[in-house]
Amino acid sequence: MKIGITSQNFRTITGHAGRTRRFLIYEVDPGSDEIRELKRLDLPREMAMHAYRGTDPHPIEALDILITGGCGQGFMNRLGMSGVRVYVTGEEDPLRAVRRLLAGEPLPPPAPHDHTPH
């Protein structure tokens, strides 16, 4: 199973998934609890999901799960059509989030996000 984490700093789970270009990619073998970091994606600006209009599948569409600090329903729907399950959380530690998912534990909800113009 391949699990991606939106992480603009490659240390914590960050939000704005549609604009994120940096992802931690982990792999977990079936029946195992060993989590291996496969790679770190650092995509060019035009590869952010919000802007991507390519004909080939986006690299994160190859994941089984994506964990993010925040995203819109359109982003979730788009990845859902590729079979990617999206989890939105307030958890900041990538490995802790993956471990909780693997253990069947719920992830903490994200902090409220204010879309009100200032």
TIMI-2910 file (N, C-alpha, C, CB; in pm, 1 decimal, decimal comma, always signed):
<rs>
+----------+----------+----------+----------+----------+----------+----------+----------+----------+----------+----------+----------+------+
!      n_x !      n_y !      n_z !     ca_x !     ca_y !     ca_z !      c_x !      c_y !      c_z !     cb_x !     cb_y !     cb_z ! resn !
+----------+----------+----------+----------+----------+----------+----------+----------+----------+----------+----------+----------+------+
!    +84,1 !   -116,0 !     +0,0 !     +0,0 !     +0,0 !     +0,0 !    +89,5 !   +123,4 !     +0,0 !    -96,2 !     -0,8 !   +121,0 !  Met !
!    +56,9 !   +220,8 !    -85,6 !   +131,9 !   +345,2 !    -92,8 !    +49,5 !   +456,4 !    -28,2 !   +167,5 !   +380,5 !   -240,2 !  Lys !
!   +115,5 !   +527,4 !    +64,1 !    +50,0 !   +633,8 !   +139,1 !   +127,6 !   +762,3 !   +118,2 !    +40,1 !   +598,8 !   +290,2 !  Ile !
!    +58,6 !   +865,8 !    +73,2 !   +120,6 !   +996,0 !    +53,2 !    +78,8 !  +1093,1 !   +161,5 !    +85,0 !  +1051,7 !    -83,6 !  Gly !
!   +166,8 !  +1186,2 !   +189,5 !   +143,4 !  +1290,9 !   +288,8 !   +173,5 !  +1424,5 !   +222,9 !   +231,2 !  +1269,6 !   +417,3 !  Ile !
!    +81,6 !  +1520,5 !   +231,2 !   +114,8 !  +1654,1 !   +183,5 !   +208,6 !  +1716,9 !   +285,5 !    -13,8 !  +1741,8 !   +162,1 !  Thr !
!   +325,8 !  +1761,1 !   +237,6 !   +425,8 !  +1813,5 !   +330,6 !   +516,4 !  +1912,6 !   +258,9 !   +509,3 !  +1698,9 !   +392,1 !  Ser !
!   +481,1 !  +2037,2 !   +264,2 !   +560,8 !  +2139,9 !   +197,7 !   +701,1 !  +2151,0 !   +256,0 !   +490,9 !  +2273,7 !   +207,3 !  Gln !
!   +720,4 !  +2109,5 !   +382,7 !   +851,8 !  +2119,8 !   +446,7 !   +920,5 !  +1983,6 !   +465,1 !   +837,5 !  +2187,8 !   +581,4 !  Asn !
!   +857,0 !  +1876,9 !   +418,1 !   +908,0 !  +1739,3 !   +431,8 !   +927,7 !  +1697,2 !   +576,9 !  +1039,2 !  +1725,5 !   +357,8 !  Phe !
!   +858,3 !  +1763,8 !   +670,3 !   +866,4 !  +1727,1 !   +812,1 !   +729,3 !  +1709,2 !   +875,5 !   +944,0 !  +1832,3 !   +888,7 !  Arg !
!   +633,7 !  +1792,0 !   +835,2 !   +501,3 !  +1789,1 !   +896,9 !   +393,7 !  +1778,3 !   +790,2 !   +478,5 !  +1914,5 !   +983,1 !  Thr !
!   +274,3 !  +1739,0 !   +833,5 !   +159,6 !  +1734,1 !   +743,2 !   +109,3 !  +1875,9 !   +723,9 !    +46,6 !  +1641,1 !   +798,5 !  Ile !
!   +100,1 !  +1917,4 !   +598,9 !    +53,4 !  +2051,8 !   +568,3 !    -75,5 !  +2045,0 !   +487,5 !   +161,1 !  +2130,9 !   +491,6 !  Thr !
!   -144,7 !  +2155,4 !   +480,4 !   -273,4 !  +2162,1 !   +411,8 !   -262,1 !  +2216,5 !   +270,5 !   -368,8 !  +2246,8 !   +490,4 !  Gly !
!   -375,5 !  +2266,3 !   +222,3 !   -386,6 !  +2320,1 !    +86,5 !   -339,4 !  +2216,7 !    -15,6 !   -304,6 !  +2450,5 !    +72,6 !  His !
!   -394,3 !  +2097,4 !     -5,1 !   -348,2 !  +1984,0 !    -85,8 !   -351,3 !  +2010,1 !   -236,0 !   -432,0 !  +1863,6 !    -55,4 !  Ala !
!   -447,7 !  +2085,3 !   -283,7 !   -455,9 !  +2112,3 !   -426,5 !   -342,5 !  +2197,6 !   -478,7 !   -584,8 !  +2178,4 !   -457,6 !  Gly !
!   -278,6 !  +2271,1 !   -389,6 !   -166,5 !  +2356,4 !   -428,6 !    -30,8 !  +2298,4 !   -386,8 !   -183,7 !  +2494,4 !   -368,0 !  Arg !
!    -33,8 !  +2192,3 !   -309,0 !    +89,6 !  +2131,4 !   -259,8 !   +166,7 !  +2067,8 !   -374,7 !    +58,9 !  +2026,5 !   -151,6 !  Thr !
!   +298,6 !  +2083,0 !   -368,4 !   +385,8 !  +2020,9 !   -468,5 !   +486,1 !  +1927,2 !   -405,0 !   +458,8 !  +2127,1 !   -548,4 !  Arg !
!   +483,3 !  +1920,4 !   -272,1 !   +576,9 !  +1833,0 !   -201,4 !   +499,3 !  +1728,0 !   -122,4 !   +668,9 !  +1915,3 !   -107,1 !  Arg !
!   +542,2 !  +1604,0 !   -139,8 !   +475,0 !  +1490,6 !    -77,5 !   +577,7 !  +1392,4 !    -23,9 !   +381,0 !  +1421,1 !   -177,4 !  Phe !
!   +550,3 !  +1340,2 !    +93,6 !   +624,1 !  +1225,0 !   +145,3 !   +548,2 !  +1101,9 !    +99,7 !   +639,3 !  +1229,4 !   +303,1 !  Leu !
!   +616,8 !  +1003,2 !    +46,9 !   +551,4 !   +880,8 !     +0,0 !   +604,9 !   +763,5 !    +80,8 !   +575,1 !   +858,5 !   -153,2 !  Ile !
!   +513,7 !   +693,6 !   +146,2 !   +547,8 !   +576,7 !   +228,1 !   +488,1 !   +451,9 !   +165,8 !   +497,4 !   +593,9 !   +373,8 !  Tyr !
!   +547,0 !   +337,6 !   +199,4 !   +493,3 !   +209,1 !   +155,4 !   +481,9 !   +116,8 !   +275,9 !   +582,9 !   +145,5 !    +44,9 !  Glu !
!   +371,6 !    +44,0 !   +279,1 !   +347,5 !    -55,5 !   +384,0 !   +304,7 !   -183,0 !   +313,0 !   +237,9 !     -7,0 !   +488,8 !  Val !
!   +374,9 !   -292,6 !   +339,8 !   +338,2 !   -420,9 !   +279,9 !   +217,2 !   -479,2 !   +350,8 !   +456,3 !   -519,8 !   +285,5 !  Asp !
!   +130,8 !   -551,6 !   +278,2 !    +14,9 !   -614,7 !   +341,6 !    +58,3 !   -704,3 !   +457,4 !    -65,0 !   -696,4 !   +238,4 !  Pro !
!    -12,7 !   -693,4 !   +568,5 !    +16,2 !   -775,7 !   +685,2 !   +135,9 !   -729,9 !   +765,8 !    +37,7 !   -915,1 !   +642,6 !  Gly !
!   +194,6 !   -617,9 !   +726,8 !   +312,4 !   -567,3 !   +796,6 !   +279,0 !   -435,5 !   +863,5 !   +431,2 !   -550,2 !   +699,7 !  Ser !
!   +353,4 !   -401,7 !   +967,1 !   +336,5 !   -270,0 !  +1027,7 !   +462,7 !   -185,4 !  +1006,1 !   +305,1 !   -283,5 !  +1178,9 !  Asp !
!   +552,1 !   -235,0 !   +920,7 !   +673,2 !   -160,1 !   +887,8 !   +640,5 !    -53,0 !   +784,4 !   +784,3 !   -254,8 !   +835,1 !  Glu !
!   +671,5 !    +70,6 !   +818,2 !   +646,0 !   +184,3 !   +730,1 !   +779,4 !   +228,7 !   +671,9 !   +575,1 !   +302,0 !   +806,4 !  Ile !
!   +789,1 !   +224,5 !   +538,7 !   +912,4 !   +264,2 !   +471,5 !   +887,8 !   +389,4 !   +388,6 !   +965,7 !   +149,9 !   +382,5 !  Arg !
!   +976,9 !   +486,8 !   +404,6 !   +967,9 !   +603,9 !   +317,6 !  +1025,1 !   +565,4 !   +181,7 !  +1044,0 !   +727,2 !   +378,6 !  Glu !
!   +942,4 !   +575,9 !    +78,3 !   +987,0 !   +542,8 !    -57,4 !  +1059,5 !   +659,1 !   -122,8 !   +868,6 !   +501,5 !   -143,2 !  Leu !
!   +997,1 !   +776,6 !   -113,8 !  +1056,6 !   +892,9 !   -179,9 !   +989,3 !  +1020,4 !   -131,8 !  +1045,0 !   +880,7 !   -333,3 !  Lys !
!  +1048,3 !  +1128,9 !   -175,7 !   +993,6 !  +1261,8 !   -151,3 !   +970,1 !  +1323,8 !   -288,0 !  +1089,9 !  +1350,7 !    -62,0 !  Arg !
!   +846,0 !  +1356,0 !   -314,5 !   +813,9 !  +1422,2 !   -441,1 !   +828,1 !  +1572,0 !   -422,8 !   +670,4 !  +1385,8 !   -489,5 !  Leu !
!   +899,1 !  +1636,0 !   -510,7 !   +912,6 !  +1780,9 !   -512,6 !   +880,7 !  +1822,5 !   -655,9 !  +1057,9 !  +1829,1 !   -466,4 !  Asp !
!   +754,8 !  +1846,0 !   -680,5 !   +705,3 !  +1867,7 !   -816,2 !   +715,4 !  +2013,9 !   -858,6 !   +561,4 !  +1821,2 !   -826,8 !  Leu !
!   +728,8 !  +2039,2 !   -988,5 !   +728,0 !  +2177,4 !  -1037,3 !   +588,0 !  +2239,4 !  -1020,4 !   +771,9 !  +2182,6 !  -1186,6 !  Pro !
!   +582,1 !  +2370,9 !  -1022,8 !   +458,8 !  +2446,4 !   -999,6 !   +340,9 !  +2397,0 !  -1084,9 !   +483,3 !  +2593,2 !  -1027,7 !  Arg !
!   +367,7 !  +2366,1 !  -1209,1 !   +258,6 !  +2323,2 !  -1298,1 !   +204,8 !  +2183,7 !  -1264,3 !   +306,6 !  +2324,8 !  -1442,1 !  Glu !
!   +270,7 !  +2113,9 !  -1170,8 !   +224,5 !  +1981,7 !  -1130,1 !   +139,0 !  +1984,2 !  -1002,8 !   +343,2 !  +1891,2 !  -1109,4 !  Met !
!   +115,5 !  +2102,5 !   -946,5 !    +21,1 !  +2110,7 !   -834,9 !   -115,0 !  +2065,7 !   -888,9 !    +14,4 !  +2257,9 !   -773,5 !  Ala !
!   -188,3 !  +1986,3 !   -813,5 !   -316,5 !  +1931,9 !   -862,1 !   -411,6 !  +2041,7 !   -907,5 !   -383,6 !  +1848,7 !   -753,1 !  Met !
!   -409,2 !  +2155,3 !   -840,9 !   -497,7 !  +2266,4 !   -875,3 !   -472,3 !  +2314,3 !  -1018,0 !   -478,9 !  +2382,3 !   -776,5 !  His !
!   -346,8 !  +2307,1 !  -1062,5 !   -309,4 !  +2357,3 !  -1194,5 !   -293,2 !  +2247,4 !  -1298,9 !   -181,8 !  +2435,0 !  -1184,2 !  Ala !
!   -280,3 !  +2121,9 !  -1255,1 !   -245,0 !  +2013,4 !  -1347,2 !   -358,6 !  +1981,7 !  -1443,3 !   -207,4 !  +1888,3 !  -1269,2 !  Tyr !
!   -327,7 !  +1988,3 !  -1571,9 !   -425,6 !  +1955,4 !  -1676,2 !   -365,9 !  +1858,9 !  -1777,3 !   -474,2 !  +2082,7 !  -1747,2 !  Arg !
!   -266,6 !  +1782,3 !  -1734,7 !   -199,4 !  +1688,5 !  -1824,2 !   -290,6 !  +1573,8 !  -1865,2 !    -74,6 !  +1633,6 !  -1758,1 !  Gly !
!   -248,6 !  +1503,5 !  -1966,8 !   -325,7 !  +1389,1 !  -2014,5 !   -288,0 !  +1260,1 !  -1941,0 !   -304,8 !  +1371,4 !  -2164,5 !  Thr !
!   -168,0 !  +1258,0 !  -1884,9 !   -125,6 !  +1141,4 !  -1806,7 !   -174,9 !  +1155,8 !  -1663,5 !    +29,0 !  +1125,4 !  -1809,7 !  Asp !
!   -193,0 !  +1043,0 !  -1593,9 !   -233,5 !  +1052,4 !  -1453,0 !   -128,6 !  +1129,8 !  -1372,1 !   -254,0 !   +910,8 !  -1392,7 !  Pro !
!   -176,9 !  +1204,3 !  -1275,1 !    -87,8 !  +1277,2 !  -1184,9 !    -17,2 !  +1174,7 !  -1095,5 !   -167,2 !  +1383,4 !  -1098,8 !  His !
!   +107,5 !  +1199,1 !  -1055,1 !   +179,2 !  +1101,4 !   -971,3 !   +106,3 !  +1062,3 !   -843,3 !   +313,1 !  +1156,3 !   -934,9 !  Pro !
!    +30,5 !  +1151,8 !   -781,3 !    -36,4 !  +1113,2 !   -657,5 !   -161,2 !  +1029,2 !   -682,3 !    -73,1 !  +1236,3 !   -578,4 !  Ile !
!   -202,0 !  +1018,7 !   -807,2 !   -314,0 !   +931,0 !   -839,8 !   -273,2 !   +783,5 !   -833,3 !   -368,4 !   +964,5 !   -979,0 !  Glu !
!   -143,8 !   +756,9 !   -817,7 !    -94,4 !   +619,6 !   -803,5 !    -96,1 !   +573,3 !   -657,6 !    +47,5 !   +608,8 !   -859,5 !  Ala !
!   -135,0 !   +662,4 !   -565,7 !   -139,2 !   +627,4 !   -423,5 !   -264,9 !   +549,8 !   -390,1 !   -131,1 !   +753,0 !   -336,9 !  Leu !
!   -261,9 !   +483,2 !   -276,1 !   -382,4 !   +421,0 !   -221,0 !   -451,0 !   +517,1 !   -124,3 !   -347,8 !   +287,8 !   -149,7 !  Asp !
!   -368,4 !   +593,4 !    -50,5 !   -417,5 !   +685,0 !    +52,4 !   -337,1 !   +813,9 !    +44,4 !   -407,1 !   +621,5 !   +195,0 !  Ile !
!   -404,4 !   +926,6 !    +66,1 !   -336,2 !  +1054,4 !    +81,7 !   -384,9 !  +1116,2 !   +212,2 !   -362,8 !  +1149,8 !    -40,7 !  Leu !
!   -290,9 !  +1159,4 !   +295,2 !   -322,3 !  +1226,3 !   +420,9 !   -280,5 !  +1371,7 !   +406,7 !   -250,5 !  +1157,6 !   +542,8 !  Ile !
!   -370,1 !  +1462,9 !   +442,0 !   -343,4 !  +1605,2 !   +427,7 !   -400,8 !  +1683,4 !   +544,6 !   -400,7 !  +1657,1 !   +296,7 !  Thr !
!   -351,3 !  +1804,0 !   +560,7 !   -404,3 !  +1892,0 !   +663,8 !   -526,9 !  +1968,1 !   +617,1 !   -298,6 !  +1988,9 !   +708,2 !  Gly !
!   -554,1 !  +1966,1 !   +487,6 !   -672,5 !  +2035,0 !   +436,8 !   -683,2 !  +2027,8 !   +286,4 !   -671,3 !  +2178,6 !   +480,1 !  Gly !
!   -807,4 !  +2018,3 !   +240,5 !   -834,3 !  +2017,7 !    +96,6 !   -983,4 !  +2042,9 !    +75,0 !   -790,2 !  +1882,0 !    +31,1 !  Cys !
!  -1017,3 !  +2074,4 !    -46,3 !  -1156,5 !  +2096,6 !    -81,6 !  -1223,0 !  +1968,3 !   -129,9 !  -1167,0 !  +2204,2 !   -188,1 !  Gly !
!  -1354,4 !  +1973,9 !   -139,8 !  -1431,4 !  +1857,5 !   -184,6 !  -1396,5 !  +1818,8 !   -328,7 !  -1581,7 !  +1885,9 !   -173,3 !  Gln !
!  -1368,2 !  +1917,6 !   -413,8 !  -1331,1 !  +1888,0 !   -552,5 !  -1203,5 !  +1805,8 !   -560,2 !  -1313,9 !  +2017,0 !   -631,3 !  Gly !
!  -1108,1 !  +1839,1 !   -475,1 !   -982,8 !  +1763,6 !   -468,8 !  -1011,2 !  +1620,0 !   -426,2 !   -882,8 !  +1830,6 !   -371,0 !  Phe !
!  -1093,3 !  +1605,4 !   -323,5 !  -1127,1 !  +1470,4 !   -275,3 !  -1198,6 !  +1390,3 !   -383,3 !  -1215,2 !  +1478,4 !   -149,2 !  Met !
!  -1290,4 !  +1454,3 !   -453,7 !  -1364,3 !  +1386,0 !   -560,2 !  -1270,8 !  +1343,3 !   -672,9 !  -1475,0 !  +1476,8 !   -615,3 !  Asn !
!  -1180,8 !  +1432,8 !   -710,6 !  -1087,5 !  +1402,2 !   -820,6 !  -1000,5 !  +1281,9 !   -785,9 !   -998,1 !  +1524,6 !   -851,9 !  Arg !
!   -944,8 !  +1279,3 !   -665,4 !   -862,5 !  +1164,6 !   -627,3 !   -947,5 !  +1040,2 !   -605,7 !   -783,1 !  +1195,9 !   -500,9 !  Leu !
!  -1068,4 !  +1058,5 !   -554,6 !  -1158,7 !   +945,5 !   -535,9 !  -1187,2 !   +872,8 !   -666,1 !  -1288,4 !   +992,3 !   -474,4 !  Gly !
!  -1196,3 !   +948,9 !   -775,7 !  -1220,3 !   +886,7 !   -906,9 !  -1102,4 !   +799,5 !   -949,3 !  -1246,2 !   +994,6 !  -1013,4 !  Met !
!   -985,3 !   +824,4 !   -891,7 !   -866,5 !   +742,6 !   -920,5 !   -847,3 !   +633,5 !   -816,3 !   -741,5 !   +830,5 !   -926,9 !  Ser !
!   -940,7 !   +622,6 !   -721,4 !   -931,9 !   +518,9 !   -619,2 !   -846,2 !   +556,4 !   -500,0 !   -878,9 !   +394,8 !   -679,3 !  Gly !
!   -809,8 !   +683,4 !   -487,3 !   -727,3 !   +729,0 !   -375,1 !   -819,3 !   +775,4 !   -262,4 !   -630,4 !   +844,2 !   -419,0 !  Val !
!   -800,6 !   +717,7 !   -143,6 !   -876,7 !   +760,8 !    -25,9 !   -802,4 !   +877,7 !    +37,5 !   -895,9 !   +643,0 !    +77,2 !  Arg !
!   -874,8 !   +985,6 !    +64,5 !   -815,3 !  +1106,5 !   +120,6 !   -862,2 !  +1122,7 !   +264,3 !   -852,1 !  +1231,6 !    +36,2 !  Val !
!   -765,2 !  +1146,9 !   +353,9 !   -794,2 !  +1170,7 !   +494,8 !   -743,7 !  +1310,5 !   +529,5 !   -727,9 !  +1061,2 !   +586,6 !  Tyr !
!   -829,9 !  +1390,6 !   +589,4 !   -794,5 !  +1525,5 !   +632,1 !   -780,8 !  +1523,8 !   +783,3 !   -900,9 !  +1630,9 !   +585,7 !  Val !
!   -670,7 !  +1579,4 !   +833,6 !   -642,1 !  +1568,3 !   +976,3 !   -571,3 !  +1691,7 !  +1031,0 !   -557,8 !  +1445,6 !  +1002,6 !  Thr !
!   -582,4 !  +1707,5 !  +1161,4 !   -506,2 !  +1808,9 !  +1232,4 !   -374,4 !  +1754,3 !  +1284,2 !   -587,4 !  +1864,5 !  +1346,8 !  Gly !
!   -353,6 !  +1624,3 !  +1271,2 !   -226,3 !  +1562,3 !  +1310,7 !   -115,4 !  +1624,7 !  +1227,0 !   -229,8 !  +1405,8 !  +1292,1 !  Glu !
!     -3,6 !  +1655,4 !  +1289,1 !   +107,2 !  +1715,2 !  +1215,5 !   +220,3 !  +1617,5 !  +1187,9 !   +160,6 !  +1832,8 !  +1291,1 !  Glu !
!   +228,6 !  +1509,2 !  +1265,6 !   +338,2 !  +1413,6 !  +1250,4 !   +300,9 !  +1307,4 !  +1146,7 !   +372,2 !  +1347,1 !  +1386,4 !  Asp !
!   +372,6 !  +1302,1 !  +1034,1 !   +337,8 !  +1207,6 !   +927,9 !   +335,0 !  +1061,4 !   +973,7 !   +435,4 !  +1221,9 !   +814,7 !  Pro !
!   +438,8 !  +1016,0 !  +1042,4 !   +443,6 !   +874,9 !  +1082,4 !   +335,9 !   +841,2 !  +1184,7 !   +580,7 !   +841,0 !  +1139,3 !  Leu !
!   +307,3 !   +933,2 !  +1275,0 !   +200,8 !   +909,6 !  +1372,6 !    +66,2 !   +894,5 !  +1301,2 !   +194,6 !  +1025,1 !  +1475,8 !  Arg !
!    +42,4 !   +975,4 !  +1200,8 !    -83,0 !   +966,4 !  +1124,7 !    -93,0 !   +832,0 !  +1052,6 !    -93,0 !  +1082,3 !  +1022,8 !  Ala !
!    +15,2 !   +790,1 !   +989,0 !    +14,2 !   +661,7 !   +917,5 !     -8,9 !   +547,1 !  +1016,2 !   +147,8 !   +640,5 !   +840,2 !  Val !
!    +60,7 !   +550,4 !  +1128,8 !    +42,9 !   +444,6 !  +1228,8 !   -101,3 !   +437,7 !  +1278,0 !   +137,1 !   +467,2 !  +1347,2 !  Arg !
!   -161,5 !   +552,6 !  +1302,2 !   -301,0 !   +554,3 !  +1349,5 !   -394,4 !   +493,5 !  +1244,4 !   -345,4 !   +699,4 !  +1382,8 !  Arg !
!   -374,8 !   +530,5 !  +1118,8 !   -458,7 !   +473,3 !  +1012,5 !   -442,0 !   +321,8 !  +1005,2 !   -423,9 !   +536,6 !   +876,4 !  Leu !
!   -318,4 !   +276,3 !  +1011,0 !   -292,7 !   +131,9 !  +1003,0 !   -353,1 !    +57,4 !  +1121,5 !   -142,4 !   +105,1 !   +996,5 !  Leu !
!   -360,1 !   +123,2 !  +1236,4 !   -417,7 !    +61,7 !  +1356,3 !   -569,9 !    +73,5 !  +1358,7 !   -358,9 !   +125,9 !  +1481,6 !  Ala !
!   -627,3 !   +138,9 !  +1258,0 !   -772,7 !   +155,6 !  +1253,4 !   -823,1 !   +264,6 !  +1346,0 !   -840,0 !    +26,3 !  +1288,1 !  Gly !
!   -732,9 !   +349,1 !  +1393,6 !   -771,1 !   +458,3 !  +1483,0 !   -807,8 !   +581,7 !  +1401,5 !   -656,8 !   +491,0 !  +1582,0 !  Glu !
!   -903,5 !   +659,5 !  +1449,5 !   -938,3 !   +782,4 !  +1377,0 !   -827,0 !   +886,1 !  +1389,7 !  -1071,1 !   +840,7 !  +1429,6 !  Pro !
!   -814,8 !   +966,9 !  +1287,0 !   -720,1 !  +1077,8 !  +1291,1 !   -789,2 !  +1198,7 !  +1353,4 !   -666,4 !  +1111,4 !  +1148,3 !  Leu !
!   -713,9 !  +1282,2 !  +1426,0 !   -775,8 !  +1401,8 !  +1481,8 !   -825,3 !  +1493,4 !  +1369,8 !   -676,3 !  +1476,7 !  +1572,5 !  Pro !
!   -937,4 !  +1559,0 !  +1390,9 !   -991,0 !  +1646,6 !  +1285,4 !   -901,1 !  +1768,3 !  +1264,2 !  -1134,0 !  +1692,4 !  +1320,8 !  Pro !
!   -911,0 !  +1827,5 !  +1145,8 !   -831,5 !  +1947,0 !  +1119,6 !   -886,0 !  +2065,4 !  +1198,3 !   -829,7 !  +1979,0 !   +969,2 !  Pro !
!   -800,2 !  +2164,6 !  +1218,2 !   -845,0 !  +2289,2 !  +1280,6 !   -941,2 !  +2358,2 !  +1184,2 !   -723,3 !  +2382,7 !  +1316,5 !  Ala !
!  -1038,0 !  +2432,0 !  +1236,6 !  -1130,3 !  +2505,0 !  +1147,9 !  -1051,4 !  +2598,5 !  +1056,1 !  -1234,6 !  +2586,1 !  +1231,1 !  Pro !
!  -1097,4 !  +2608,1 !   +932,8 !  -1030,6 !  +2690,6 !   +832,6 !  -1124,5 !  +2802,9 !   +793,7 !   -988,8 !  +2606,6 !   +707,8 !  His !
!  -1081,9 !  +2925,8 !   +812,6 !  -1165,3 !  +3042,8 !   +785,0 !  -1148,0 !  +3086,1 !   +639,8 !  -1129,8 !  +3159,3 !   +880,6 !  Asp !
!  -1257,4 !  +3083,3 !   +563,6 !  -1255,3 !  +3127,7 !   +424,3 !  -1314,7 !  +3268,4 !   +410,3 !  -1332,5 !  +3028,4 !   +335,7 !  His !
!  -1341,5 !  +3334,6 !   +522,0 !  -1400,5 !  +3467,3 !   +519,5 !  -1297,7 !  +3569,4 !   +472,7 !  -1454,8 !  +3505,1 !   +657,9 !  Thr !
!  -1333,1 !  +3653,5 !   +374,1 !  -1237,8 !  +3757,8 !   +331,3 !  -1212,1 !  +3855,2 !   +445,8 !  -1291,5 !  +3834,5 !   +206,5 !  Pro !
!  -1090,6 !  +3901,7 !   +454,6 !  -1054,1 !  +3995,6 !   +561,9 !  -1046,1 !  +4135,7 !   +511,2 !   -922,4 !  +3957,4 !   +624,7 !  His !
+----------+----------+----------+----------+----------+----------+----------+----------+----------+----------+----------+----------+------+
</rs>
